[in-house]
Amino acid sequence: MSKNLNIIKKTMKVVPDFPKKGISFKDITPIFTKPNVLKLTINEMIKTIKGQKFDVVVALESRGFWFGTLIAQALNLPFVPIRKKGKLPRKTVSVSYALEYGKDTIELHKQDIKPGSNVLIVDDIVATGGTVLAVKKMMKQIKAKANHLLVLGVLAELPEGPAKIAKAGIKVHYLLDL
């Protein structure tokens, strides 16, 4: 692991038994309390997509927003938030998807992404991949392309998440195995 990635990983915290017993929560919030580490993290994330061209950055509520806005700003691209159902005031496009216990729906303002746009999906960590696959379906509805996902890390204990995302034709760019 490079020096920079080691700094980022050491800044994060692992919280055992949160939100329930047996889960080790990967807490990324300490990165945001150290401006130098945050800048380093954003620069390292951008390096993983070097050579790719995007028209817009979308990010998932809520922790994905933290990285998505900074990535969009650094790349001088528009940022479009993807929110939970009922949070956006203008005309939306939505996709429902299965969760471990139930289902959820995400939305975005339809007019904020033009058909044919090359979209970079940004989130914090990949777990099962369900939300990212829902974003891919959403982009298909508006005739945009979403073939790249940029995240801080992937959860080593859930390898099926990145595998499902890759099978859907989305390249996963990440810094850390968590």
URVENGI-V102041 format. One record per residue. N is the residue number from 1. RES is the residue in three letters. SS is DSSP state (~ for helix, > for strand, _ for the rest). PSI is psi in degrees with one decimal (NA if undefined). Layout:
n=N res=RES ss=SS psi=PSI
n=N res=RES ss=SS psi=PSI
This chain:
n=1 res=MET ss=_ psi=136.5
n=2 res=SER ss=_ psi=162.9
n=3 res=LYS ss=~ psi=-45.3
n=4 res=ASN ss=~ psi=-45.2
n=5 res=LEU ss=~ psi=-35.1
n=6 res=ASN ss=~ psi=-41.9
n=7 res=ILE ss=~ psi=-45.9
n=8 res=ILE ss=~ psi=-49.2
n=9 res=LYS ss=~ psi=-39.8
n=10 res=LYS ss=~ psi=-24.7
n=11 res=THR ss=~ psi=-33.7
n=12 res=MET ss=_ psi=161.3
n=13 res=LYS ss=> psi=146.6
n=14 res=VAL ss=> psi=124.4
n=15 res=VAL ss=> psi=108.6
n=16 res=PRO ss=> psi=149.0
n=17 res=ASP ss=_ psi=38.0
n=18 res=PHE ss=_ psi=133.8
n=19 res=PRO ss=_ psi=-5.5
n=20 res=LYS ss=_ psi=164.3
n=21 res=LYS ss=_ psi=135.2
n=22 res=GLY ss=_ psi=-10.7
n=23 res=ILE ss=_ psi=133.2
n=24 res=SER ss=> psi=103.6
n=25 res=PHE ss=> psi=129.7
n=26 res=LYS ss=> psi=103.7
n=27 res=ASP ss=> psi=110.2
n=28 res=ILE ss=_ psi=-9.8
n=29 res=THR ss=~ psi=-30.1
n=30 res=PRO ss=~ psi=-25.3
n=31 res=ILE ss=~ psi=-37.8
n=32 res=PHE ss=~ psi=-10.6
n=33 res=THR ss=_ psi=-6.4
n=34 res=LYS ss=_ psi=96.6
n=35 res=PRO ss=~ psi=-37.4
n=36 res=ASN ss=~ psi=-36.9
n=37 res=VAL ss=~ psi=-36.6
n=38 res=LEU ss=~ psi=-46.4
n=39 res=LYS ss=~ psi=-43.2
n=40 res=LEU ss=~ psi=-44.3
n=41 res=THR ss=~ psi=-48.2
n=42 res=ILE ss=~ psi=-43.8
n=43 res=ASN ss=~ psi=-41.5
n=44 res=GLU ss=~ psi=-39.2
n=45 res=MET ss=~ psi=-43.6
n=46 res=ILE ss=~ psi=-35.6
n=47 res=LYS ss=~ psi=-32.9
n=48 res=THR ss=_ psi=-16.6
n=49 res=ILE ss=_ psi=12.4
n=50 res=LYS ss=_ psi=135.0
n=51 res=GLY ss=_ psi=-10.0
n=52 res=GLN ss=_ psi=148.0
n=53 res=LYS ss=_ psi=130.3
n=54 res=PHE ss=_ psi=154.9
n=55 res=ASP ss=_ psi=-24.6
n=56 res=VAL ss=> psi=151.7
n=57 res=VAL ss=> psi=129.9
n=58 res=VAL ss=> psi=149.7
n=59 res=ALA ss=> psi=154.8
n=60 res=LEU ss=> psi=140.2
n=61 res=GLU ss=_ psi=137.0
n=62 res=SER ss=_ psi=-33.9
n=63 res=ARG ss=~ psi=-25.4
n=64 res=GLY ss=~ psi=-29.6
n=65 res=PHE ss=~ psi=-37.5
n=66 res=TRP ss=~ psi=-45.4
n=67 res=PHE ss=~ psi=-40.2
n=68 res=GLY ss=~ psi=-44.4
n=69 res=THR ss=~ psi=-39.9
n=70 res=LEU ss=~ psi=-39.6
n=71 res=ILE ss=~ psi=-46.9
n=72 res=ALA ss=~ psi=-44.7
n=73 res=GLN ss=~ psi=-45.3
n=74 res=ALA ss=~ psi=-32.9
n=75 res=LEU ss=~ psi=-1.6
n=76 res=ASN ss=_ psi=47.3
n=77 res=LEU ss=_ psi=156.9
n=78 res=PRO ss=> psi=149.9
n=79 res=PHE ss=> psi=130.7
n=80 res=VAL ss=> psi=119.4
n=81 res=PRO ss=> psi=143.5
n=82 res=ILE ss=> psi=119.4
n=83 res=ARG ss=> psi=167.0
n=84 res=LYS ss=> psi=153.7
n=85 res=LYS ss=_ psi=136.3
n=86 res=GLY ss=_ psi=5.7
n=87 res=LYS ss=_ psi=-10.2
n=88 res=LEU ss=_ psi=135.2
n=89 res=PRO ss=_ psi=-23.2
n=90 res=ARG ss=_ psi=-176.0
n=91 res=LYS ss=_ psi=129.6
n=92 res=THR ss=> psi=163.4
n=93 res=VAL ss=> psi=141.0
n=94 res=SER ss=> psi=157.8
n=95 res=VAL ss=> psi=133.7
n=96 res=SER ss=> psi=147.8
n=97 res=TYR ss=> psi=159.7
n=98 res=ALA ss=> psi=140.1
n=99 res=LEU ss=> psi=175.0
n=100 res=GLU ss=_ psi=-40.9
n=101 res=TYR ss=_ psi=79.7
n=102 res=GLY ss=> psi=-150.4
n=103 res=LYS ss=> psi=164.4
n=104 res=ASP ss=> psi=166.0
n=105 res=THR ss=> psi=135.7
n=106 res=ILE ss=> psi=154.1
n=107 res=GLU ss=> psi=159.5
n=108 res=LEU ss=> psi=159.3
n=109 res=HIS ss=> psi=116.6
n=110 res=LYS ss=~ psi=-41.9
n=111 res=GLN ss=~ psi=-5.6
n=112 res=ASP ss=~ psi=-13.0
n=113 res=ILE ss=_ psi=124.2
n=114 res=LYS ss=_ psi=145.9
n=115 res=PRO ss=_ psi=141.3
n=116 res=GLY ss=_ psi=-8.0
n=117 res=SER ss=_ psi=143.0
n=118 res=ASN ss=> psi=111.6
n=119 res=VAL ss=> psi=132.9
n=120 res=LEU ss=> psi=121.0
n=121 res=ILE ss=> psi=131.1
n=122 res=VAL ss=> psi=136.8
n=123 res=ASP ss=_ psi=-179.5
n=124 res=ASP ss=_ psi=-57.5
n=125 res=ILE ss=> psi=142.2
n=126 res=VAL ss=> psi=127.1
n=127 res=ALA ss=_ psi=-99.0
n=128 res=THR ss=_ psi=-18.9
n=129 res=GLY ss=_ psi=-2.9
n=130 res=GLY ss=~ psi=-42.0
n=131 res=THR ss=~ psi=-40.1
n=132 res=VAL ss=~ psi=-40.4
n=133 res=LEU ss=~ psi=-34.3
n=134 res=ALA ss=~ psi=-38.9
n=135 res=VAL ss=~ psi=-41.8
n=136 res=LYS ss=~ psi=-44.7
n=137 res=LYS ss=~ psi=-40.6
n=138 res=MET ss=~ psi=-44.2
n=139 res=MET ss=~ psi=-37.0
n=140 res=LYS ss=~ psi=-39.1
n=141 res=GLN ss=~ psi=-35.8
n=142 res=ILE ss=_ psi=9.0
n=143 res=LYS ss=_ psi=36.1
n=144 res=ALA ss=_ psi=161.3
n=145 res=LYS ss=> psi=129.6
n=146 res=ALA ss=> psi=88.4
n=147 res=ASN ss=> psi=8.1
n=148 res=HIS ss=> psi=136.0
n=149 res=LEU ss=> psi=130.7
n=150 res=LEU ss=> psi=120.9
n=151 res=VAL ss=> psi=160.6
n=152 res=LEU ss=> psi=-46.2
n=153 res=GLY ss=> psi=168.6
n=154 res=VAL ss=> psi=145.5
n=155 res=LEU ss=_ psi=117.0
n=156 res=ALA ss=~ psi=-32.2
n=157 res=GLU ss=~ psi=-4.8
n=158 res=LEU ss=~ psi=62.6
n=159 res=PRO ss=~ psi=-17.8
n=160 res=GLU ss=~ psi=-25.9
n=161 res=GLY ss=~ psi=-60.4
n=162 res=PRO ss=~ psi=-32.7
n=163 res=ALA ss=~ psi=-42.9
n=164 res=LYS ss=~ psi=-40.6
n=165 res=ILE ss=~ psi=-45.7
n=166 res=ALA ss=~ psi=-40.7
n=167 res=LYS ss=~ psi=-28.7
n=168 res=ALA ss=_ psi=2.7
n=169 res=GLY ss=_ psi=20.2
n=170 res=ILE ss=_ psi=122.8
n=171 res=LYS ss=> psi=128.0
n=172 res=VAL ss=> psi=117.9
n=173 res=HIS ss=> psi=126.1
n=174 res=TYR ss=> psi=162.5
n=175 res=LEU ss=> psi=-42.9
n=176 res=LEU ss=> psi=142.0
n=177 res=ASP ss=> psi=123.4
n=178 res=LEU ss=_ psi=NA
